[in-house]
Amino acid sequence: MVSGTDLAALASTLKVASEPGSVITQSARNHFTGIVTSVTRDKVMAQVEIQAGPHRVVSLISREAADELALEPGTLVAAVVKATNVTVELLADE
């Protein structure tokens, strides 16, 4: 038997190294390659702004994740979007 505390301590020391391009497949279909333009951190969360071509993508992630990824303006990233709800707006005819 291994205690939950000991197992948690071991699990936190194990990190799987991922090589670029190592993802075989995933369910999210929308990937936007872009450059980080701004990172605003507080104690718990971080707001990351990404310019992906003509699109500005804003993500709210944990501060820990932003720090682990070393996100700073100029970092090349991919914003991966999987939405469970998409809103459609009616546009006026031109």
N, C-alpha and C positions, 0 to 999 in steps of 0.2 A: 504494500500500500504506500502511496505517495500522498502527502498532505496537499491540499489545494494551494496553500501558501508556497510550498516548495515548488509545486508545478508552475504556479504563476511566475515565480522568480526565474525558473529555468526558461519559460516561454518568452519572458521579456529579454533574455540574453540571446535568443535565437533569432537571427534576421536572415531572411532569404535574399540573397543578392539577385537582382534582376538586371539582365543585360538589355541594352537598348534594342527594341524590336523583339523582345522575348515573348510578348503577348501573342498567343496563337489566335484567339478569338475572344470576343466579349459581346455582351448583349447590347451595350450602348452603340448606337450607329452614328451619332453626330460628333465628329471630331473637328475641332477648329484649331489649327496650328497658328500660334501667334507669339507676341512678345509681351512680357509683363511690363506695364507702364506705371503701375502704382501698387504698393502694398501698405495697407494701414493695419497695424497690429494693436490689439489691446491685451488684457490679461488672458482672455479665453479664446477669442476669435480673431480672424484676420480677413480683411476685405482685399481681394486680389482683382485688379483690373488688367484686362488683356486686350490688346489690339490685334484682331485676327482679320487681316485684309481690311475691308471697309466696316467691319463689325466690332463693336466694343462689347466684350463679354465681362461680366462681373460675377465673381464667385465668393461666397462666404464659406470659409473653411476654418478648421481649428488652428489656433496659434501654433500648437505643436506641429501640425502638418506643414504649415508654412515655414517654420523653422527647420524641420527635417529636410524639406525640399530646397532650403536656402533660397527662397524666392525673393528676388530683388528686381527693381526695374532693369530691363535689358535681358532677363532670363528668357530663353526660348522654351516654350511650353506647348502642351496640347490641352485645350479645354474640352473635356468629354461630357456631353450633355445627354442625360436620359430623363425625359420628362414623362410624368404620368398624366399630365394635363396640359393640353395645348389650346390656347384661346385663339379664335378666329375673329378678326374685325372686318367689317364691311367698309370698303374704300369707295369714295365718291368717284363717279365716272368723270373722265377728263374731257 
